[in-house]
Amino acid sequence: MIINRLLPIIFGLVSTLPAQNMTLEDIFLDRKYYEEKVAVVDWLAAEGAVALRRERATDTVIVVHDLATGEENLLWDRELLRASGIQRVHPMKDVDFSPDRRYVIIPDNGRHVWRRSTEADYSLYNRQSETIQPLTNAQQPQSNVKFSPDSRKVAYVMANDLYVLDLDRDKTRRLTTDGSPGIINGRADWLYEEEFTLTRAFEWSPDSKSILFLQFDQRHLRVYPLVDELAQYPQITSVRYPKVGERNSYLRLGLVTARKGKPRWFDLGPEQDIYVPRIFWTGRPQEAAFYRLDRRQQNLELVLLDLRTGSTRTTARQSDPAWVAVPGKPKFLLDGGGFIWTSEESGFRHIYLDSLYGEQPQPLTFGQWEVTEIIEIDQDRGDVYFVGKKDGSEQQQVYVVSVEGSEPQRLTPPGGWNKINLAPDRQSYILWRSTANTPTQVSLHTTASGERVHWLVEDAMPALKGREPAWDLFTLTTGDGSALNAALLKPPDFDPTRRYPTLIYTYGGPGSQAARDRWAGERGLWHYYLSRQGYVILIADNRGTGGRGKAFTSLAYGDIGRWPLHDLQEAARWIGQQSWGDPERIGIWGWSFGGYATALALSGAANLFKMGMAVSPVTDFRLYDTAWTERYMGLPADNAAGYASTNVLEHVEGYRGGLLLIHGTGDDNVHAQNSWQLIEALVDRNQPFDLMFYPNQSHSLTDVRYHLYQRLTRFLRANL
């Protein structure tokens, strides 16, 4: 009790400014600092409007926004929804319009399956008759609901089978019949959803007559059990999860008509142990395409599929001695002149106009900077809109470039993190823009001039207005001369003649970025809260992170722990060299890969870090999934030394205390066994640590954020 009473007094010696009305309760419980969000549901060109999803601290609504006047009206009447049995539109992100804007899909009683996928009871809202009908009368949830291009049909997945509802005939047809827990049609398995961001594994044909889909046979996959200990007898959820070196799901690519017939299956090639991360239609009659990626993820092929004959032809390839970054879906030109996609062939990701017949690809962008992704192509004008980093790797801008070749023109304001949603007629766009110190603003613009028409969200966080944080983005030069992107947040009343405790936040995974000119949400608010209590916060992106070209990122290959550990030590030494830095009070924290880097640093560089907080960490990458780990580490049979070097348990002899370990027992991504195995190693060596397990919580610990950040704050105060 005496120690507990002294803690606030001791902490007061390092605190230079009270929180000034910013509390953890404000951030995580009362949502005083909630950032208002806006997302486009659909553009309603015929109505001169856009449908928006507005997420506020108190509610989430769908509104129709008039592009000329800025006036907004609710899309539907809540009483109508309740009368139709819809109690809560959830998940709201699944609300979708038919291409003719006559129907709206409404989810009810939704739940997350894994990180990105959801299941719900869906209904169809007829905007003309203002009536609602259930998508199906079956007593099972549906997922991946998608209108056909002609708006006359709706496809969906239920119990791992594909179905189609014919809206004209009000008739439902089951397109596949072998769906089961082990066989999935039209929906991605766990691995593809997590590591290739694929949830809906089917695509309507342009003529709305057929559906191209992937089938995942996961019956042979080993099962990881998630155990719910809160019931009288524990309940088990079995996840078919391929760990490093194990077999993945077997794939089949099928085509099924929307009215009759059985699926027709196509040859994916002689090698069965592959990935097919994307399937798509080319826009040409009777032609589809897919990406074929080898198990090591070093060779990617764009394969054309002739649906009349079933024959395939590889039309383009990408290869890399480390790994190939899977491009977004290629944009096929309507005149048959080829397609546009991204490639890292030059050493930086750029846009290429490629041929369907093996001709030399033509670069549309070039230079020592990266394209992030292609947004859209205006095929009438020959313009390509894209997101990239021409103006700096720490920021993100939107540009336009001509397919005829030209210097990219920036559409967005200097600095910050920008993205747009372009209207179908290309006459206007909605811009989302934030900086490290400014929450996201949303505005409507005309494309020709870039002029802002009006704000959609001007002040996303009124409670913060006038006392925003002051992150300083800079270059941290290491002892061996490497330049790292970094960000520093000092207390508002910073005095360079005093010494301050410093908390390093790290993620550091291959291709990631943390030190960037972008609002960081809840985590950023917590960092700001800590800075107002006398802590300095430092972020430094180690070698192997993203945004700076393939050579820099590929340093991670083969040993993904090497450079995070090395450059975290460089960051700690840099702190000690500053007039305000206290080398005896340097802490570190991170989540997921950042949790891994934290545990590794406390074991491999214990002399530099007084304490660390590892949330949901990997501790041994042999326990993680195939696709992500093997992409950056290779196969375990080929790289035993690399896997051993990255293993925290191999470094634990150097651990000297100061760790807070946090994990959710329902984490389907980074399994809690990672923490259990680290606990076992520490106990075997009689080493002290603190521990917090959250029952049934997933990797993101979404439902316990307030408790989580309280726990982190208490540990930080007591140990730094």
Secondary structure in CASP SS format (residue, H / E / C, confidence):
PFRMAT SS
TARGET T0000
AUTHOR 0000-0000-0000
METHOD secondary structure of the structure
MODEL  1
M C 1.00
I H 1.00
I H 1.00
N H 1.00
R H 1.00
L H 1.00
L H 1.00
P H 1.00
I H 1.00
I H 1.00
F H 1.00
G H 1.00
L C 1.00
V C 1.00
S C 1.00
T C 1.00
L C 1.00
P C 1.00
A C 1.00
Q C 1.00
N C 1.00
M C 1.00
T C 1.00
L H 1.00
E H 1.00
D H 1.00
I H 1.00
F H 1.00
L H 1.00
D C 1.00
R C 1.00
K C 1.00
Y C 1.00
Y C 1.00
E C 1.00
E C 1.00
K E 1.00
V E 1.00
A E 1.00
V E 1.00
V E 1.00
D E 1.00
W E 1.00
L E 1.00
A H 1.00
A H 1.00
E H 1.00
G C 1.00
A E 1.00
V E 1.00
A E 1.00
L E 1.00
R E 1.00
R E 1.00
E E 1.00
R C 1.00
A C 1.00
T C 1.00
D C 1.00
T E 1.00
V E 1.00
I E 1.00
V E 1.00
V E 1.00
H E 1.00
D E 1.00
L C 1.00
A C 1.00
T C 1.00
G C 1.00
E C 1.00
E E 1.00
N E 1.00
L E 1.00
L C 1.00
W C 1.00
D C 1.00
R H 1.00
E H 1.00
L H 1.00
L H 1.00
R H 1.00
A H 1.00
S C 1.00
G C 1.00
I C 1.00
Q C 1.00
R C 1.00
V E 1.00
H C 1.00
P C 1.00
M H 1.00
K H 1.00
D H 1.00
V C 1.00
D E 1.00
F E 1.00
S C 1.00
P C 1.00
D C 1.00
R C 1.00
R C 1.00
Y E 1.00
V E 1.00
I E 1.00
I E 1.00
P E 1.00
D E 1.00
N E 1.00
G E 1.00
R E 1.00
H E 1.00
V C 1.00
W C 1.00
R C 1.00
R C 1.00
S C 1.00
T E 1.00
E E 1.00
A E 1.00
D E 1.00
Y E 1.00
S E 1.00
L E 1.00
Y E 1.00
N E 1.00
R C 1.00
Q C 1.00
S C 1.00
E C 1.00
T E 1.00
I E 1.00
Q E 1.00
P E 1.00
L C 1.00
T C 1.00
N C 1.00
A C 1.00
Q C 1.00
Q C 1.00
P C 1.00
Q E 1.00
S E 1.00
N E 1.00
V E 1.00
K E 1.00
F E 1.00
S C 1.00
P C 1.00
D C 1.00
S C 1.00
R C 1.00
K E 1.00
V E 1.00
A E 1.00
Y E 1.00
V E 1.00
M E 1.00
A C 1.00
N C 1.00
D E 1.00
L E 1.00
Y E 1.00
V E 1.00
L E 1.00
D E 1.00
L C 1.00
D C 1.00
R C 1.00
D C 1.00
K E 1.00
T E 1.00
R E 1.00
R E 1.00
L C 1.00
T C 1.00
T C 1.00
D C 1.00
G C 1.00
S C 1.00
P C 1.00
G C 1.00
I E 1.00
I E 1.00
N E 1.00
G C 1.00
R E 1.00
A C 1.00
D C 1.00
W H 1.00
L H 1.00
Y H 1.00
E H 1.00
E H 1.00
E H 1.00
F H 1.00
T C 1.00
L C 1.00
T C 1.00
R E 1.00
A C 1.00
F E 1.00
E E 1.00
W E 1.00
S C 1.00
P C 1.00
D C 1.00
S C 1.00
K C 1.00
S E 1.00
I E 1.00
L E 1.00
F E 1.00
L E 1.00
Q E 1.00
F E 1.00
D E 1.00
Q C 1.00
R C 1.00
H C 1.00
L C 1.00
R C 1.00
V E 1.00
Y E 1.00
P E 1.00
L E 1.00
V E 1.00
D E 1.00
E C 1.00
L C 1.00
A C 1.00
Q C 1.00
Y C 1.00
P C 1.00
Q E 1.00
I E 1.00
T E 1.00
S E 1.00
V E 1.00
R E 1.00
Y C 1.00
P C 1.00
K E 1.00
V C 1.00
G C 1.00
E C 1.00
R C 1.00
N C 1.00
S C 1.00
Y E 1.00
L E 1.00
R E 1.00
L E 1.00
G E 1.00
L E 1.00
V E 1.00
T E 1.00
A C 1.00
R C 1.00
K C 1.00
G C 1.00
K C 1.00
P C 1.00
R E 1.00
W E 1.00
F E 1.00
D C 1.00
L C 1.00
G C 1.00
P C 1.00
E C 1.00
Q C 1.00
D C 1.00
I E 1.00
Y E 1.00
V C 1.00
P C 1.00
R C 1.00
I E 1.00
F E 1.00
W E 1.00
T C 1.00
G C 1.00
R C 1.00
P C 1.00
Q C 1.00
E E 1.00
A E 1.00
A E 1.00
F E 1.00
Y E 1.00
R E 1.00
L E 1.00
D E 1.00
R C 1.00
R C 1.00
Q C 1.00
Q C 1.00
N E 1.00
L E 1.00
E E 1.00
L E 1.00
V E 1.00
L E 1.00
L E 1.00
D E 1.00
L C 1.00
R C 1.00
T C 1.00
G C 1.00
S C 1.00
T E 1.00
R E 1.00
T E 1.00
T E 1.00
A E 1.00
R E 1.00
Q E 1.00
S E 1.00
D C 1.00
P C 1.00
A C 1.00
W C 1.00
V C 1.00
A C 1.00
V C 1.00
P C 1.00
G C 1.00
K C 1.00
P C 1.00
K E 1.00
F E 1.00
L C 1.00
L C 1.00
D C 1.00
G C 1.00
G C 1.00
G C 1.00
F E 1.00
I E 1.00
W E 1.00
T E 1.00
S E 1.00
E C 1.00
E C 1.00
S C 1.00
G C 1.00
F C 1.00
R C 1.00
H E 1.00
I E 1.00
Y E 1.00
L E 1.00
D E 1.00
S C 1.00
L C 1.00
Y C 1.00
G C 1.00
E C 1.00
Q C 1.00
P C 1.00
Q E 1.00
P E 1.00
L C 1.00
T C 1.00
F C 1.00
G C 1.00
Q C 1.00
W C 1.00
E C 1.00
V E 1.00
T E 1.00
E E 1.00
I E 1.00
I E 1.00
E E 1.00
I E 1.00
D E 1.00
Q C 1.00
D C 1.00
R C 1.00
G C 1.00
D E 1.00
V E 1.00
Y E 1.00
F E 1.00
V E 1.00
G E 1.00
K C 1.00
K C 1.00
D C 1.00
G C 1.00
S C 1.00
E C 1.00
Q C 1.00
Q E 1.00
Q E 1.00
V E 1.00
Y E 1.00
V E 1.00
V E 1.00
S E 1.00
V C 1.00
E C 1.00
G C 1.00
S C 1.00
E C 1.00
P C 1.00
Q E 1.00
R E 1.00
L C 1.00
T C 1.00
P C 1.00
P C 1.00
G C 1.00
G C 1.00
W E 1.00
N E 1.00
K E 1.00
I E 1.00
N E 1.00
L E 1.00
A C 1.00
P C 1.00
D C 1.00
R C 1.00
Q C 1.00
S E 1.00
Y E 1.00
I E 1.00
L E 1.00
W E 1.00
R E 1.00
S E 1.00
T E 1.00
A C 1.00
N C 1.00
T E 1.00
P E 1.00
T E 1.00
Q E 1.00
V E 1.00
S E 1.00
L E 1.00
H E 1.00
T E 1.00
T C 1.00
A C 1.00
S C 1.00
G C 1.00
E C 1.00
R E 1.00
V E 1.00
H E 1.00
W E 1.00
L E 1.00
V E 1.00
E C 1.00
D C 1.00
A C 1.00
M C 1.00
P H 1.00
A H 1.00
L H 1.00
K C 1.00
G C 1.00
R C 1.00
E C 1.00
P C 1.00
A C 1.00
W C 1.00
D E 1.00
L E 1.00
F E 1.00
T E 1.00
L E 1.00
T E 1.00
T C 1.00
G C 1.00
D C 1.00
G C 1.00
S C 1.00
A E 1.00
L E 1.00
N E 1.00
A E 1.00
A E 1.00
L E 1.00
L E 1.00
K C 1.00
P C 1.00
P C 1.00
D C 1.00
F C 1.00
D C 1.00
P C 1.00
T C 1.00
R C 1.00
R C 1.00
Y E 1.00
P E 1.00
T E 1.00
L E 1.00
I E 1.00
Y E 1.00
T E 1.00
Y C 1.00
G C 1.00
G C 1.00
P C 1.00
G C 1.00
S C 1.00
Q C 1.00
A C 1.00
A C 1.00
R C 1.00
D C 1.00
R C 1.00
W C 1.00
A C 1.00
G H 1.00
E H 1.00
R H 1.00
G H 1.00
L H 1.00
W H 1.00
H H 1.00
Y H 1.00
Y H 1.00
L H 1.00
S H 1.00
R C 1.00
Q C 1.00
G C 1.00
Y C 1.00
V E 1.00
I E 1.00
L E 1.00
I E 1.00
A E 1.00
D C 1.00
N C 1.00
R C 1.00
G C 1.00
T C 1.00
G C 1.00
G C 1.00
R C 1.00
G C 1.00
K H 1.00
A H 1.00
F H 1.00
T H 1.00
S H 1.00
L H 1.00
A H 1.00
Y C 1.00
G C 1.00
D C 1.00
I C 1.00
G C 1.00
R H 1.00
W H 1.00
P H 1.00
L H 1.00
H H 1.00
D H 1.00
L H 1.00
Q H 1.00
E H 1.00
A H 1.00
A H 1.00
R H 1.00
W H 1.00
I H 1.00
G H 1.00
Q H 1.00
Q C 1.00
S C 1.00
W C 1.00
G E 1.00
D E 1.00
P E 1.00
E E 1.00
R E 1.00
I E 1.00
G E 1.00
I E 1.00
W E 1.00
G E 1.00
W E 1.00
S C 1.00
F H 1.00
G H 1.00
G H 1.00
Y H 1.00
A H 1.00
T H 1.00
A H 1.00
L H 1.00
A H 1.00
L H 1.00
S H 1.00
G H 1.00
A C 1.00
A C 1.00
N C 1.00
L C 1.00
F C 1.00
K C 1.00
M E 1.00
G E 1.00
M E 1.00
A E 1.00
V E 1.00
S C 1.00
P C 1.00
V C 1.00
T C 1.00
D C 1.00
F H 1.00
R H 1.00
L H 1.00
Y C 1.00
D E 1.00
T H 1.00
A H 1.00
W H 1.00
T H 1.00
E H 1.00
R H 1.00
Y H 1.00
M H 1.00
G C 1.00
L C 1.00
P C 1.00
A C 1.00
D C 1.00
N C 1.00
A H 1.00
A H 1.00
G H 1.00
Y H 1.00
A H 1.00
S H 1.00
T H 1.00
N C 1.00
V H 1.00
L H 1.00
E H 1.00
H C 1.00
V H 1.00
E H 1.00
G H 1.00
Y C 1.00
R C 1.00
G C 1.00
G C 1.00
L E 1.00
L E 1.00
L E 1.00
I E 1.00
H E 1.00
G E 1.00
T C 1.00
G C 1.00
D C 1.00
D C 1.00
N C 1.00
V C 1.00
H C 1.00
A C 1.00
Q H 1.00
N H 1.00
S H 1.00
W H 1.00
Q H 1.00
L H 1.00
I H 1.00
E H 1.00
A H 1.00
L H 1.00
V H 1.00
D H 1.00
R C 1.00
N C 1.00
Q C 1.00
P C 1.00
F C 1.00
D E 1.00
L E 1.00
M E 1.00
F E 1.00
Y E 1.00
P C 1.00
N C 1.00
Q C 1.00
S C 1.00
H C 1.00
S C 1.00
L C 1.00
T H 1.00
D H 1.00
V H 1.00
R H 1.00
Y H 1.00
H H 1.00
L H 1.00
Y H 1.00
Q H 1.00
R H 1.00
L H 1.00
T H 1.00
R H 1.00
F H 1.00
L H 1.00
R H 1.00
A H 1.00
N H 1.00
L C 1.00
END
